[in-house]
Amino acid sequence: MYTISKEYHFSASHQLHGLPADHPCARLHGHNYIVVVILQSDNLDQYGFVRDYRALDALKQYIDECIDHRHLNEVLGEDCITAEQIARHFYDWCKARWPEVSAVRISETPKTWAEYRP
């Protein structure tokens, strides 16, 4: 199995409703997110790639145009604002375009990661 990945960055705010009032994530706050899309294949294409990294430029464009410096509660909806849910959102978006996508990881801080892998 061949595996490749590519990393993207964006900044955005969110607020997790329903948490206790003293929980820091209940307040409006933001993160400098890292998104890692992971692709896998048993075979390589005619050029020796799982997928040409340049083909993934659409994800960068989507992030820049729709996600970066936005309020995620408004852009993705109230049911898609935890790191776990954001990872699933990006997985679904990527998988619809590139069948080799096997997982997406999201980091909100340098020490935390959430991954969606079906």
C-alpha positions as CSV (number, residue, x, y, z in Angstrom):
1,M,0.0,0.0,0.0
2,Y,1.3,3.4,-1.0
3,T,0.5,6.4,1.2
4,I,0.9,10.1,0.6
5,S,-0.4,13.1,2.5
6,K,-0.5,16.9,2.1
7,E,-0.9,19.5,4.8
8,Y,-3.0,22.7,4.7
9,H,-3.4,25.6,7.2
10,F,-6.2,27.9,8.0
11,S,-7.5,30.1,10.8
12,A,-11.1,30.2,12.0
13,S,-13.3,30.8,15.0
14,H,-16.0,28.6,16.5
15,Q,-18.0,28.2,19.6
16,L,-19.2,24.9,21.1
17,H,-22.7,25.3,22.5
18,G,-24.1,23.1,25.2
19,L,-20.9,22.9,27.2
20,P,-20.8,24.1,30.9
21,A,-20.4,27.9,31.0
22,D,-17.0,27.6,32.6
23,H,-15.6,25.4,29.8
24,P,-13.2,27.5,27.6
25,C,-14.6,26.1,24.4
26,A,-18.1,27.4,25.3
27,R,-16.8,30.9,24.6
28,L,-16.2,32.2,21.1
29,H,-12.6,31.4,20.3
30,G,-10.4,30.5,17.3
31,H,-7.6,28.2,16.2
32,N,-4.8,28.0,13.7
33,Y,-5.9,24.7,12.2
34,I,-3.8,22.2,10.3
35,V,-5.6,19.8,7.9
36,V,-3.8,16.7,6.6
37,V,-5.4,14.7,3.9
38,I,-4.1,11.2,3.5
39,L,-4.4,9.2,0.3
40,Q,-3.6,5.5,-0.2
41,S,-3.5,3.1,-3.2
42,D,-2.3,-0.4,-3.9
43,N,-1.2,0.8,-7.3
44,L,0.6,3.9,-8.8
45,D,-0.7,5.7,-11.8
46,Q,1.2,5.9,-15.1
47,Y,3.5,8.6,-13.7
48,G,4.3,6.7,-10.5
49,F,2.0,8.7,-8.2
50,V,-0.8,7.7,-5.8
51,R,-2.2,11.1,-6.9
52,D,-0.3,14.1,-8.3
53,Y,0.0,16.6,-5.4
54,R,-1.0,19.3,-7.8
55,A,-4.4,17.6,-8.2
56,L,-5.1,18.5,-4.6
57,D,-4.9,22.2,-5.3
58,A,-8.7,22.3,-5.2
59,L,-8.6,21.6,-1.5
60,K,-6.4,24.7,-0.9
61,Q,-8.7,26.8,-3.0
62,Y,-11.8,25.5,-1.0
63,I,-10.1,26.3,2.3
64,D,-9.0,29.8,1.1
65,E,-12.4,30.7,-0.4
66,C,-14.8,29.1,2.1
67,I,-13.1,28.3,5.4
68,D,-10.1,30.5,6.2
69,H,-10.8,33.4,8.6
70,R,-14.5,32.4,8.9
71,H,-16.8,31.5,11.8
72,L,-17.2,27.8,11.4
73,N,-20.6,27.7,13.2
74,E,-21.9,29.8,10.3
75,V,-20.0,28.2,7.4
76,L,-20.2,24.5,8.4
77,G,-23.2,24.6,10.7
78,E,-23.7,24.0,14.4
79,D,-23.3,20.2,14.0
80,C,-19.9,20.4,12.4
81,I,-17.7,22.4,14.7
82,T,-15.7,20.0,16.8
83,A,-12.3,18.9,15.5
84,E,-13.8,15.4,15.0
85,Q,-16.7,16.8,12.9
86,I,-14.4,19.1,10.9
87,A,-12.2,16.1,10.1
88,R,-15.3,14.2,8.8
89,H,-16.4,17.3,6.8
90,F,-13.0,17.5,5.0
91,Y,-12.9,13.7,4.5
92,D,-16.3,13.8,2.8
93,W,-15.3,16.8,0.7
94,C,-12.0,15.2,-0.4
95,K,-13.4,11.7,-0.9
96,A,-16.0,13.0,-3.3
97,R,-13.1,14.2,-5.5
98,W,-10.3,11.7,-5.0
99,P,-11.2,8.1,-4.4
100,E,-7.8,7.4,-2.9
101,V,-8.5,9.5,0.2
102,S,-8.3,7.3,3.3
103,A,-8.3,9.7,6.2
104,V,-8.2,13.4,7.2
105,R,-6.5,14.7,10.3
106,I,-7.3,18.1,12.0
107,S,-5.2,19.9,14.6
108,E,-6.5,22.8,16.6
109,T,-3.3,23.1,18.7
110,P,0.2,21.8,18.4
111,K,-0.6,19.0,20.8
112,T,-4.0,17.9,19.7
113,W,-5.2,15.9,16.7
114,A,-8.6,14.4,15.5
115,E,-8.8,12.0,12.6
116,Y,-11.6,10.7,10.6
117,R,-11.0,7.4,8.9
118,P,-13.9,5.2,7.9
